[in-house]
């Protein structure tokens, strides 16, 4: 039966969800280069509520230190020590020792930057029960997309850099339960030939998280992002509980557009024309509806090919069937064809369904795991 455009009409109503998620994603390269002066930018927990007694305290900023901080538990002196499990998740990761028990009040105060800087910290919270449950990422609902836009040469106080493409990694997790430690996503891909690769750590923003990654030759090392880049994603929480890693590849969407830019672009709204042929996001144009393989419905040929309005596809293997569309901030994917997929995990394959497709259209981007 002919395929309709209802899926993408529903998607338009979910565009605002993608916009809001993009706003809370981590700073891109231009912003993440860092301030030159000592500064506390973000912290976990924020304070004033409860926080698992066994979870690390995470701080992001410049020239952070615990040397001038004091900590008490129920008014008794305690100590802040480096948290080896959470090392690398933030600029400063520490834990309270002895570990506060459920119901105890923790108070931390003093300067968290170097001796000269004026950056006071006043943090209070009540310890909740230890968190021993691992995060629950949803590999089937996670994917990445690539926007091959005009090259940009940008600069800041930290230096200059060249941006050739933008990657948008959409990650989904089950809604965290009350009292659970915050989730962080680790996204990694190791390039060959000495290139930098892709390495990002992102504090999850609720159920949906979008990470923007700026790409150029020094990151990819000549690898074809369409066929040679598989992102390894690991979800870990501040208490050190880690979920099983999974992989995302190939990209679900690709768009080429050489329209000149002055700043880094926002993520486009992906359309059927942007779906990468062979991925779970590629639409099947029609099905025969006939039983030709022992009861399974067989799919017809995919069109996957449409004119590209953003100029000729760049070299490096980008398919001709991933084309331009409209600009804004959402993403989609998902087709219940067991021969396609965007995510793969070591716990076997999970097949998509019409129910998954409808959920995806509402903004959670469900795609099937690849074998």
N, C-alpha and C positions, 0 to 999 in steps of 0.2 A: 504494500500500500504506500502511496506517496507520503513522504515526510513533510510535516508542516513546519512553520516558523514559530509555533507556539512557545517552544522552549526559550528562544531568544526574546520573545515578547515578555515572557515572565521575568527573564533576566533583567530587563530594563528597570523593573520595579525594585530590584535588589541592588542597583548601582550605588545607592546611598550607603548601603552596608559596607561595600568595598571602599568607598571614599573615607568613611570614618575609620576603618581599619588601617588604611594607608597613613592617616594622620599620625597614628600612634606608633608607627614603625620606627626602628632605630635611625639615627641620623645617617645620611649618606656620606660618601667620602668627603665632600666639601665641608660638611659640618663636623664629621667625626675626626677630622684632623686634629682637633683639640685646641683649647684656649691656652695661651702662653702663661697666664698667671695661675697660681694655685687656686683651685676651685672645687667645691663639692657640687656635682651636677644632679645626681640622683642617688636614692638610697632605698634599701629594702631591709626591714619594713619601714613604712613611712612613720609609724608610731601612733600611739593613742588607742590601739586595739590589741588584739591577741596575735601571737606568732608562735609557731611550734618551737618547743624548747630545744629541739635537736637541730634546728635549721641554722645555716650560716647567715651572718649579717653581711649584706653586699652593698658596696659603695662604688659609685662611678664618679670620676673627676680627675684632677691633675694634682700631682704631688701630695697624695693622701698618706696619712700616717696615724697610728694609734698612740703615739708617744705622749701626747698631751691630753688623752682621754681618761676619764675615770668611770668605773662601772660598779654598780651595786645590785645585789639581788635581795629583795625584801630588806633593804637598808644595810646589808652586810657587804663588805668589800669583795669584789670578784675581779677576774682578769680577762682581758681580751687577748686571744691567741690566734695565730694564723690557722685557717681552716684548709688543710691539705686537700680534702675531697672537693671543695668548691674553688680551689685555686684555678685561676684562668677564666672563671665565669664573670668576674668583675675586676675593676682596678684594685680593689681591696676587699678581701674576703676573710672574715674573722668569725670566731665563735666565743661565747661566754663560757668561762670555766671557773668553778664547776657548773655543769649544765643546769639551767633553771628547771625546776619541776613544775608540773601543771598548777597554775594558779598563782605562782610567784611573780612579783613585780620586778621588772628590770628597768634600771635607769642608767643612761649613758650621757655624759656631758663633757664639754671641753672643746678645744680646737682639733679639728681633724686634718687640717692642712699643715704645711711646714710652720716653723716657729714664727716667721714674719707675717704670714698671711692672717687675715681676719676672716676666718670661716668657722664660726661656732656651730657645734652640734648639740642639740638637746633632744634626746630620743628616749621615750618611755613606752613600754608595752607590757602586757601580761602574757606569761608563757602559757601556751596551750599544750595539749598532749602531743607526744612525739609523733611525727609523721613518718610512717614506714611504708606507705603506698607509693609505687612508681607512677609517674604521669601516664596518661592514656592518649597518646597521639593517634590520629586517624589517618593512616597512610592512604586509604582509598579516597580521602577528601583533600589530599594535598597534591600540589603540582607546581611547575614553574613555567613561565612564559618569557619570551625574548622580544625586545623591541629594538630593531636595527635602525636607529635614527641617524641623522647627520652627525658627523664627528664634532666633538666639543673639546676645546683647550681651555681649561679652567685654572685658576690660581687662587692662593690664599696666603696668609702669613706663614703657612707651613711648607709652601712650595707650589709646584705646578704639576698638573697631571692631564692625561689625555683620555677621553671617554669615547668609545666607539659604539657601544650598545648598552642597553639597560636590561637587567634580568629582574624578574619579580617572582619571588618564591612565596607561594601561598601555603601556609601550614595550619592544620586544624587539630584540635584536641577536644576530648570530652570535657564538659563543663567541670572545672575544679570544684570539689566539695568544700564546704566550710571547714576551715581549720587546716587545710592542706597548704604546704609550702608552695611558693610560686614556681612556675615552670620556666625553664630556659631552653631554647632550641639551639643546638650546635649544627651548623650547616658547613660541610667540608667537601672539597674536591681537590685532590693533589694533581697538579699538572706535571708533565714531564719536561725534560730539557731545561731545568732550572727556573721555570716560570713560577710566578707567585701562587697560582691556583686561586681557589675561593675558600675563604675561612671566615665565617661569621658566627657570632654568639648574640642571640636575641632574647630579651626578656619577653615572654609571651604576654599578649594583651587579650586576656580572656580566652574565648574559644577559638577565635580566628586571628591569625598573625600574618602580616605581609612584610617580607624583607626585600628591600631594594638593593641591588648589587650593580655597581658600575663596572663594565668590562672593557678591556683593551688587550692588545697583544701580549703585554707583559704579564697579564693574569692568565691568559689561555695558553700561551706558548705555542700557537699555531694549531691547537686542537679545534675541531669543528664542534661548536656548541650544540649543533643540531643532532649529532650522532656520537660524539666522543666524550660528552660531559655527563656523568651520573653523580648527582649530589647525594652524599650520605647525610642523613638527618638523624640526630639523636636528641631525645627529650630527657632532660635531667632536672630535678628540682633542687631547691636550696638546701634540702636535707640530705642530698646525695643519692636519692633514689633515682635509678636510671631505667628508662624503657629500652626495649630492643630496638637497635638502629634499623632504618629502612632506607631504600634508595629511591630517588626520583629521576627518571629519564625515560624517553626523550622529552623535550619541552612539549607542552600541550598546545601552545599558541606561539605564532611568530608573525611579526609584521615588519615590513621594510618601508621606510619613509625618509626621503632625503630632504625634506623641508628644512631650511636653515633654522638653527636654534641658538638662543643666547644663554639659556639656562637649562639645567637638567629637566627633562620632561616628566609630567605625571604619567602614571600608568594608563594606557588606553583602555577603553571598553572593548573587550575581545568579542569578535563576531564569528559566525560560521566560516567566513572567508579567511579568518586568521588561523583556523584549526590546522594543525600539522597533520598531513596525510599519514595514516597508520597509527596515530595516537588515539586515545580514548575520546578525545575532544572532536575528532573528525566526524562529521555527520554522514550517515548512510542516506543516500538520496531516495532509495526506495527498496522495498522488500517484495519478494514474490508472493509470500503468504502460502506457498505450497510446501507440503511435507516431502522433502527429497532425500533426507538423511536419517531415517529411522525416527521420525517424530520431531526433529529439530527444524525450526524455520530457517531458511537460508537467506542470506542478505545478497542484494544486488551489488553491482559495482559502485564504488564511491566516486563522486565527481571530483571533489578535492581540488579542482583546478578552476581558478577564476582570475580575471585580469588583475594585475598589480598596479595600484594607482600611485604607489610611492617610488616608482622607478624600478630598474632591473634588480633582481635579487643579487645580493653580494656573493662573491665567491666563497667557497668553504662549505658547500653542501646544503645551503638553505633551499627548501623545496619551493617549486613554483606555485604550489597550491596554498601558500600561507601569505595572505595578502593584507592590504590596508583596509581600515574601516574607520569608525568614528573615534574621537578622543574623549576619554574620561577615566574613571578609576575602578573598574570592577573586572571580574574574571569569571569564566565558567569552564565547564568541561564535563565530559561524561557521556558515554554511549553504552548501551547494554549489549555490546558485541564482545563475546568472550575472547576474541582474537586480538583485542586492543588493550592498551593500558598505559598509564603514566607513572604509577608508583609500583615498586616491587619491594617485598619484605622477606626476611628469611623464614617466616613462619608459613610459607606456602602462598597460594594465590587465593584471592577472594573475588568472586565474580560480581559484576554490576547487575543492577536490576532496574526496572522502570521506577520503583520506589526511590532508588538512589538517584536516578536522573531528576526526579521531581524535587528531591531535597537539594540537589546541586543547583537547580534553577532558582531556588530561593536564596542562594548566596553562599552555600557551604562547599560548592565545587567538588561534588563527589566524583571521583574517577576510580576505575578498577585497578587492582594490583596486577602488575605484569608478572608472568611466570619467570 
